[in-house]
Amino acid sequence: MKHFTQILAAAAVAMTVSLPAHAETTLTVHYPMPGFFKDVMDTISKKFMEENPDIKIQFANPSATYEEGIQTIMRQVGTPEMPDLTFIGLNRLRMANERDIPVDMDPLIAKDNSMAEQGFSNNILKLAQVNGKQVGLAFATSNPIMYYNADLVRAAGGNPDNPPTSWDEVIELGAKIKALGNGVIPSTSAGRATTGCSPRFCSAPAERC
């Protein structure tokens, strides 16, 4: 939460350079699924405004779903209703970037020397990059975690201490495990991953999950 408020503060400063020193800055924030995120947003915004009394956070009407959210943003591009910050589904970030909607956050992030310490490793930052452009920060994002049977990996000729690093390698190893026979199933999965969003925009290519 601390890092989130710092990024918001940096964005606010960038947008208010030409304003008088005494002017209050208002940031409009849009997010989807209020039943899930409302309490979180209320808590974050309250904490942020306590730490930055010259900046006010106001919320646009939240969208019921991520799909409705991106449709709303697309309609509002270039209008006074366009929010300063928005949270959208990871699977819609590339489309948004193609329409030149998100801003490049690299200059803001370059000023922060503690990204990794605050949980934003290079891999996490990459979730929010589109064509090399840092368009946001991952927020409320779940990535799949793979567990494997070390004995089966060894039996198939693999090294459990050096697991696959791409989907192609996973498929190749799975085929070798299946070839062992004896009714071994190469992989199973269950559950539902949650792909969330970030201030401004973020992206999650499959190979980075």
N, C-alpha and C positions, 0 to 999 in steps of 0.2 A: 504494500500500500504506500509506503514511504516513497519508493521509486516512482510509482504511478503519479503521485502528487507532484514530484519534482519535474517529471516530463510535462505535465499540464502547466506548471508554472513557467517552464522554459518556453512552451508554445505561446502562452499568454504574453510573455515579455516580447517575443518576436513579433506579435501582432499589434503591440501597443507602443512601438518605438516612437511613432509620430504623435502620440497623445500627450496632453499636459500631464505633469507629474501627479497632480491631484485627482486625475480622472479615474473613475472606477471601470475596470474592464469586466465585461460580461461574456462568459463562454457558454454557448448553447451545445448541449450534449444530447445525442440521440442513441437509444439502445433498443433492442428487441426483447421480447419475452418478459414483460414486467413481473409476471408471477414468479419468475425465477431470479431476476436480477434487481428488482426494485430495492429491496433492503440493502443489497450490496452497494448499489449506486448512491443511495441516501447516505450510507455510512462513509463512503469514499469522499463524496462531495462535501459533507460536513467537516471531515478532517482536513480536507484541502483548504476550505475557506477559513478554518481556524488558523492554519499556517500561513495563509496568504490573504489577509483581510482586505486588500485592495482589489481582489478578484472575486467575482460572483459567478457561481455555477447555476445555470437554469436548464431544465430538461425540456426537450421537445416531446411531443406526444409519442410514447413508445410504440413500436410496432409489435403486433401479436406474434410474428414469426420472423426468422432471418430473411425468408424470401420476400415478405412484405417490406421488410426494412430496406433491402437493396433496391426494390422498386421505388420506394419513397425517395431514397437518395438520388436515384437516376432522374426522377421527375424534378427534384429541387435544384439540380445543378444550374448555377448561374442565376439563381433567384435569391431574394432576401431570406427565404426559409431554409436555405442550406445550412446545416449545423456546422459548428467548428470542429467537433469531434463526433465520431460515430463508431459503433460496434457492429460489424457484419460478419456473416459466415465466411469461413476460410475458403470455401469453394466458389466464392464470387469475387475474390480479390483481383484475380487476373483480368476479369472482365472490366472491373472498375478502373484498373490501371490503364487498360487499352483506351479508355475514354478520358484519360488524363485527369482523373478526379483526385487521387491522393497526392499529398505533398511529400517531398523527400525529407525524411527525418534524420538523415546522416549528419547534417551540421549540428543538430541538437545532441545527438548521441555522441558525437566526437568530443563534445565538451565535458562529458561525464566519464571519468576514469574508473568508475566502480561498477560497470554493468555486470560483469561476471559475479562479483561479490553479492549483487542484489538479485541473482538468479537468472540473469540474461546471458547465458553462455553463447558462443558463436552459433551453435546449432539451434538454440531457441531464437536468436535474432534472425536466422535464416528463414524461419517460419514466416516472418513478416517482410521478406524481400521478394520483389518481383523484378525480374530482369536486372538484378544487381542493385535495385533501388530499395532503400529501407523505407517502407511506406507505413509502418506502424510497429506495434509491440504486441506479441501474443498475450491474450488475456482469456482466462477460463478455458484453456485449451488442454485436451487430453490426447496423448499420443499412445499408440499401441505398444505394449511391452511383450516381448517374446521370451518364453521360458522353454528350455530344451533339456532333454535327457542326455547328460554328458556321456553315458555309456553307449547309447545308440549313436551319438555323433562320432565317437571313436570307432565303433564297429563299422560305420559307413566310410571311414577313412578321413573324417574331419578332425578338427582340433577344437575342443570345447573352450579352450582359452583364447581362441582366435575365431570367433563366430562370423557368420556371413555379414557383410556390410551393405548388401544391395538385395532387392527382390529377386533378381536373376540368380544370385548365389543361394538364396533361401530355397528357390524352386529346385535348383540343381542338387542341393543337399537333401531336400525332401525326397527326390527321386531315388537317391542312393539309399536312403533309409527304407523306403518302400521296397526296394529291391532285396533287402535283407530277408523278406518273407516272414513267415511265422505270425501272420496276421497283424503285423505292425502297421499302424496308421501314421503317416508322416506328420500330420498336424491337425489340430482341432482348435476352434476358437469360439468364444461366447462373449456376450455382453454387448454394450453399446458405447462406443467412444463419443465423447462430446467435443465438437469442434467449435471453438468460440471465436472471439474477436479481440480487437485492440483499439486503442485510441488511434484514430484515423483508419488505417487499413492494414490487413495482414494476409499472408498467403502460406499455404502448406502443400507443396508438391509431394506426391506420394513417396518419392525416394527419400524424403527427409523425415518421414514419420517414424 
